[in-house]
Amino acid sequence: MKTENDNPIEFLQLNEGQSWSLEPGANKIILVMEGKIELRSSNHPEICLTSSNMVFYPFQERVVLKATRKTKVVLLRFSNQSSLCNVVTPFDKKDDNSIILPLKDVIFNYIQILEKYIKKGIDSDFLLELKLKEFGYILKHFYSEEQLQSFFNLLPGNDSLFTEEVYSLSLSVRSVRQLAERMNYSYSGFNKRFRRVFNMSAYSWMRNQRAKQVYQDICQTSKSLKEISTNHKFATLSHFNEFCHKNLGNSPSEIRRKNRTRQYI
């Protein structure tokens, strides 16, 4: 499985069966120009995305793409403070979340020009930021407000900078206290704000996030269990096993075995 780089706009050619992982840390719009992909994320059911469609995932989600046939994909990554967000938001929140939109002809034209720029080596950060802003204007003027409300409904509203920083920094710390220090809060002040924004304790949230990430690595990657344990900063394999039993209901090896068995049923 290949993983992403940090480019805000990226073109991918995926062969049948090839996977690509998008980590948390940036909002993601995935455009399928040709072919078909399956998408699995940390907080959404698995979906299939066919050509001429695009899907949105907020920055806190880890997403795995798998091509079911030869597929051409364009990835757009952007922060909550990006010019794209400034163009298309704010929106009133809706009860329904339709994270998929069809691609219109104007987007195909936009992608063709962008691809020519990149092939010519005209791919500076400044240009790509301008092109992201242009994409926002295309969305705003060629799709209805109702479509965009549903598409971007999962973008955070209040405290978006705090929320984004929590998701970004939580990947590199082991405790709530370390996260509070990295964000320049007192321990008590951080917990109060965290509960107000997330409606749960920081400890519970970090434990749940760690469990989700561990489960995804066990079930959706070919990493060894020892590698997963090390990557998630468990002191020993014994601690890793104990964590999985307590939070995921079984040992890592048994979780992986059962997941593989389900895939072949």
N, C-alpha and C positions, 0 to 999 in steps of 0.2 A: 504493500500500500504506500503510495506516495503522499506527501504532505505539502501544504501550501507554502508559499513564500510571502513576503510582505508587500508585494506590489498592489496598489489600489485597484488596478485593472489588469486582468490576466486572461489570456486565451489558452484553453486546454484542448488537446486532442486525445480522447480516451478510447482505447480499443475495447472490444467486448470483454467483459469480466474485470476490467481494470478499475481500481478504486482510488479515491482521492479524499484526504481528510482536511477539513476546515476547522481550526481550533477556535475557542472563544477569544474574544478580544476586539472584534470588529463586527459591525452589522454586515450582512451578506445578501446581495442579490445575485441569484444564479440564473443565467439565461441559457436555454438550450436552443442552439441555432439549428442543429441537425442531430438526429438519433434519439436516444431514450436513456434516461438514467433513473435509478432508484435512490431515494434519499432517506437516510435515517438520522434523527437528531435526538438531543437529550430530552426534549420536552414535547415532541410532536410524534404522531403515528407515522409509520413509514408511508411514503408516497412515491408514485411513479410520475416523472415529468417527461412529457414528449416534446418533440421539436416545436418551435414557435410559441413556447411558454416560458415564463420566468417565475421564480419563487423568492420570497423574502424570509430571512431568519435574523432575529435580533442578535446583538453582540454576545449575549451570555450563552448562546447555543453552540455546541460542538456538532458538526454535520459531517456525515460520511456519504460521499457520492460513489455509486457503482454503475458503470455503463453496462446496459444489457445488449447493446450493439455499438458499433463504431459511432462515436458521438463527438460533436463539437460544442464546447461550453465556453461561455464568457463569465468571469467572476468580477463583481464589483464589490469592493470593501470600503467602508466609510465609518467614521465615528459619529457620535451623537451631536458633535459640534461642527460637523463638516458643512460645507456650502450646500451640498445636496439636501441635507436635513433642513437647512435654513430656507430652502426654496419650497419644499413640499410639505412642511409641517408648520404650525401645530394643527392637529385634528382633534375633534371630539371623539372620545372613545366609544366603540360600538360593542355590542354583545357578540356579533359574529366575526370570526377571523377567517378571511379568505386570503391566504398567503400566496395564491397563484394568480397571475394575470397573463392574458394572451399577448404575444408580441405583435405590435402593429408595424406597418410598412416603414414608418418613420424611424423606428428603432433598428430595423435591418439596415437602413441607409446610414444611420449613425454608427453602427458597428462596422460597416464596410469602410467608412472613412477612417475610423479609429484604427482599424487593422492595417490600413495603408500607412498611417503615421508610424505605427510601431515597427512594421517591416522595414521602414526607411530609417529606423533608429531615432525617430523624433518622439521620445518617450520620457521627457523630463518630468519631475514631480509637479512642477508648476503647470505643465500642459495637462497632465492627468487629473489634477484637481479642477482645472477649468472644464475638462470633459465630464467629470462627475457632476459639476454644477449644471452643465448643459443637459445632462441626462435628467436631472431634477426638473428642469423647465419642460423637457419633452413629456415627462410624466404628468406634470401639472396641467399642460395645455392639450394633451391628446387623450387623457383618461378623465372620467368623471370624478367629482369629489367623493362620491360614495364608494367607488372602486378603490381610490387611494386611502380612504379611511379604513377600509377592511384590510388592504394590503399592508399598511404600516401600523396597524392597530397595536402591535406588540412593541413598538418603540416606546421606551419609558417617557413619562411626562415629567412630573416634578422630581427634583433631585436626580436628574439624569446623569450629571457629572459624577456625583457621589456613587450612583449605582454602577456606572461604567468603570470607575476606579476600583470598586470592590471586586468586580468580576476579573479585571485585569490583574490586580495584585494578589488576589487569593490563590492564583496558580503557583505562586512562588513562596508562600509562607505555610507554616504548619499549625498556627494557632491564632485565635482571635486577638490575643495581645500583640503578636507580631504584626498582624494586619493593621491594628489601630496605630501602632508606632509608625508603620510605613506611610500611613495616611495622615500623620501628625495630629492624632487625637489622643486625649486621655482615654484610658480603658473604659471608664464609666460613661464618658461623653460619647464615645464611639458606639457603645452598646445601645444607648438611648436613641441616637439617630438611626442606627441600623434597624431597631425594632419599629420605629416610626415609618421608615421607608419600605421595609420588607415584610412587616407584620409578623415577624418571628424573631427568635433570638439568633444572634450571630453564630453562636456555637452550633445550634441545630442546623442552620443553613450551611455552614462549612462542612459539617459531617455529611449532610445529604449530597452536597456537591461532590465531595470526595468519593462517596459511594457510587454516584452516577458515573464519574470519570473512570473509576476502577472497573466498574461493570462493563463499560464500553470498551476499555482496553482488553479486558478478558475475552469479550464476545466478538469484537469487531476488528481486532488486529491479530497479527501472527507473532506478536512479541512473546518471549518466554515469560513465565510467571515470575521468575527471579528478576527479569528486566522491569516488569510492571511494578513489582515491589520496590525496587530501587528508585524508579522514576517518581513514584508517589511518596518517597521519603519514609518508608517503613524501616524501622531499625533492624528488624530481622524478618525472615520468612515466617517465623512463628507469629509475630505481631500481625503480619499481613493476613495469615490464615484466620487469626482471631477476629480481625476487623471484618473480614468477609463473612464469617459465620454470624457475627453479631448484627451486621447491617444488611447483608445480602442473603442470609439464610442458608449458606452452604460454603464449602471450601472452594477456593479458586479453581482447582482442577475439576471439581464436580460441576461448577457453574459452566465452565467451558465445554465439558463433555455433554451436558444436557442441551446447551445451546446448539452445538453441532448436530446432535441427534434430531432436534426439532427442524433444522434446516433441510434434513434429508427425508423427512416424513412426507 
